[in-house]
């Protein structure tokens, strides 16, 4: 019975890890607590597996149920260790990234904008939690205009357009991406350009 509970709990953990892509951005500020619970559960279950293997060796592999349970759990945890973010990288099924920009703020908070080849974009923000905003964009010369955000996301996404422009002072990268709230905004918010294939 104890082995069955261990198998069920470990299988559930494996499924949770492998479906992270679908739920991690929906839990907001609860992301960090959930992440810590997952890590704690993983450590506890892995420790339980080591104890199970120790018992199996002590009994000279005479208990077939314990043996099969150990093999299954070892296989499961090996997959988790090798692929800690899941067996499938679901982002590979999305459109290609043509522009990626990132802003790093205080308290290790950061925002990343990914512009896709199919004219969709996503804003991923990590700041004591994980959140995502989806929308579309159009390009006019060196300006990117944001379009088609739903009402809730439109209230959270404060920018109207962004511009790739030459920086007045730079060391390695001559270009930066500046986001503006509206045409009256003369300051903007600076983002580093991590990838730029817009012209390709």
Secondary structure by P-SEA (a helix, b strand, c coil): caaaaaaaaaaaaaaaaaaccccccccccaaaaaaaaaaaaaaaaaaaaaaaaaaaaaaccccaaaaaaaaaaaaaaaaaaaccccccccccccccccbbbbbbbccccbbbbbbccccbbbbbbbccbbbbbbbcccccccbbbbccccaaaaaaccccccccccccccccccbbbbbbccccccccbbbbbccccccc
